[in-house]
Amino acid sequence: MAVATQPALATQTAHSMTVRGLKPFYGKRLAVQAMDLDVRPNQILALIGPSGCGKSTVLRCLNRMHELIPYAHAEGLVKLDDINIYAPGIDPALVRRKIGMVFQLPIALRTRNIYENVAVGLRLGGIKNKAELDARVEKALRDANLWDEVKDKLHLSGMALSGGQQQRLSIARTIAVEPDIILFDEPCSALDPISTLRIEELLLSLRQRYTIVIVTHNMQQAARISDRTAVFMVEKTDDVPIGVLIEEGPTEQIFSTPKDPRTEDYISGRVG
């Protein structure tokens, strides 16, 4: 992960993130005002707010995917446990292995069967032994609550699965490499209610072993599964819209007695 003069990323069982003064940019345009955020171990943190408020941008900054966008960059401090993931010498590719991400649309790799959809990250990580690959693939599929549905058709294309199954396959691919933290960007937006419920149940199960951050437009989902909630809004500076983190706290408090009246307006549907 790091050059010889840099400390390795931590490998403890319960992981946290500390964000201080984070400012994401698209070129010269500041997308979100400087913000602080604590991601607590073995909890689910939900990021909510209206479209365009910077939720997904902030999420991508947490594992350095934001900088993959042309001309995009971020300033500030983002720490995984005690290591600044933006420090000189830190390998972004390994950051993204330590901090996995599941996207809005299910990603079933079209040219790979179900087995290889899960094994691809393991192979990239250097695992070649067939028995170890088999065991890790099965474990990931079991952890994603998908094994019983696919164990007899691992040779079939991942595209043969339903949308909900494909999203669980994406989750299996992510957890197969055993990340420290998992980021979810609207993982249920393309799913039906039954598939959404299964994903939510899966996230609650994964919380026992992982720290999770989820972006969602579904406020009922945030209320159901998250431990803490961060609320973003859009403000204008010189007539230019910019995202702002307006409050963060225990989910029950955010939804019952928010401190900022804009949060209550958003949750009640009066804005956004």
N, C-alpha and C positions, 0 to 999 in steps of 0.2 A: 504494500500500500504506500509506504513512504520511503524516502531516501534514507541513507544510513543515519543522517543527522536528525531525522524526524522520528518522534515516537509512533509506534504502531497504533492503529485504532483499537479501542478496548474490546475485550471479548467476554465481559461479565454477562450474567444471565439477564439482568434487568437494566434496560438502557433508557437514557433520557437525552433530550436535546435542549440546548439553551440558545436562544436567538436574541441578539442585542444590536439595535441600530441597523437592522436589515433594510436595505433600500434596493429594490429591483429596478433595473433600467431596461428600456428598449431604445437602443441608440443613446441619445441624450435625454430622452423623455423619462422622467421618474414615474414609475407605474404605481407604487405604493409608498406612502410616507414612512419615514423611518419608524420601525416598530420593534417592540420587545415581546418575546413569547417564550414560555416554558412548556416543554412537552414532557410530561411525567411518565415514569416507567410503568409498564403494564396497565396503561389506561388508554381509552379512546378519546382523542381530541377532535371535535368537529369544527370545521371552518364553514360558517354560513354567511349569507349576505346576498344582495341582488347581483344580477349579471353585471360584469364589468368592474367589480370592486376589487379584483386582484387576488381572489382566493387561490385559484389554480396557479397563478404566477408565484405566489408565496410558497405553495406546495412544491413546485418544481425547484425553487431555490434550496429546499431542504435536502436535496440529494444532487445538486449541481446539474440538473437537467435544463434549467433555465438558460444556461450559457450555451446550450446546443442550438438555440435559436439565433440566426444571424444578427449580429450587432447587439445582442442582449448580454447583460452582465449584472452582477450584484455586488453591493458593497455592504460592509458590516461583519458581524461575528455570528457564525453558526457552528455550534459545538455539538459533536456526538460524544456524550459523556465528557471527557476532559480534553478532547482533541478538536481543534478548529479545522473543519473540513475544507476551508478555503485557504489554509496556510500554504506557503511555498513548499513544493516537494510532495504534496498530497496528490495521489493519483485519482482523478475524477472517476475513472472507470471502476475502481475498487470502492470508492464512496458509494456508487450506485449499486454495488453488490451488497454492501453493508446496510444500505437504506433502500430497500426494494420499492417498486411502484407498480400499482395496478391501475389501468387506465379506464376511461369512460366506456369505450367500446371494447367488448371482448376481443382478445387477440389470439386467434388460433393460427399458428404458422401454417400457411396453406401447403407448403411443400413437405411438411413433416407429419408423421402419424402421431397418434395421441401419446405414445411412449416418448417419442423424440421431442414433442412439444415440451415435455417436462425435463427431459434429459439434456436439452441443449445447453442450459446454463451450467450444469454439472460438467459437461464435456469441456466447455470453455474454461472452467475452473481447474481443469487438469485431471479430472477423474476418468480413467480409462478401463478400470477393472469392471467386467460385465456383472459380476455378482454384486459389487458395491453399487453400481448404477441401478440394477434391478431393485435392490433394497431401498435406495433413496427415492426412486421414482414411486414405488409402491407407498412408502411412508408419506410422501408429499400428497399423493392422490387420496390417501386415507385422511390425512389432516385437512384436506380440502373437501371432505365428505363426498368424494367422487368415485372412489375405488370400486365400490360394489356395482356402480352403473357402467363402468368401462373395463373392468378387469378381463373380460372375455373378448374385447375388441380393441386392444391396444394398438393393433396393426392398422386400424382404420384412420382416415384423415380426421384431424381435429375439427374440420369444417362439417363433419357429419353429426356433430353434437348440436343440441339446442343452444339458444343464446345464453340461458342460465348456466348450462353445463360448460359452455365455452368460457364464461367468466370464472367459474370455479377452476377450470383448467389453467387459466391465466394466473389465478391465485396459487395453484399447485406449482406452476413454473417458478413463481416468485419465492415461495417458501422452501422450495427444494434446495436452494443454495444457502438456506439458513441465515437470512439477514437479521440485523439487530432491530430494525424498525421497518414498518411497512406503511407506505403512503397510498391512499386510495383517492382517485380523482373521479367523483361521480360514478361509482362502480355499478349502480343499479338503475341509472337513468334510462337505459335501453331495455330494461327487463320488465316482465309482467309482475303483478303483485306476489304470486306464489314464489317465483324465482327470487324476487327481492327479499322475501321473508327468509329464504334459505341462505342467502348471502349474509343477511343481518345475523342470523343464528351462528353462521360460520365466524363472523367477525367477533362476536361475543366469546366464542370458544377460543379463537386465536389470541384474544387479549390475555389469556392466562400465561402465554409464553412470549408475546410480542407487545411492543409499544406501537400504537396505531394512530395515524392522523388521516382524517377523511374529509374531503370536500363534498358537500351535498347541498342541493337546492331544496331537498325534502326536509322541512323542519320537523315533521313527525318522526322521520328517521333519526335525525339528530337527537331528539328528545328520548327516543326509545333506546338507543345503543351507546350514546357517548357519556363519558364521565364529566368532561369539561367541554365548553363551547366558546369559540372565539367569533366575534361578530364584526364583519367588515361592512363599510358603507362607501359610497362614492361622494366625494366633495369636489368642488371646482376651485382651482387656483389660477387666477388670470384667465378664467373661462376654459381652462384645460381640466378635464376630469382626472381625478387621482384617487386611488384606493386608500382607505384609512381604517386601521384597526381601532374600533371605538370602545370595546370592552371584551373581557375574557373572564370566565369564572366557572364554578360548578354548574353543570347543565340545569339542574333543578332551579337554581337561583336565577340563571339567565332567562329561563322561560316563565318563572313565576313572579320574580321581583327584580327585573333588570334595572341597572343603575342609570343607563342612558335612555331617554325617552325615544330616541330613534330605534333602539332595539325593540321596544314595545310596539312601535308603529310597524316595524317590519314583520315581527312575529304575528301581529294581529291582521296583517294583510293590507294595512292602510298605505304602505309604501312598498316599492320593489316589485 
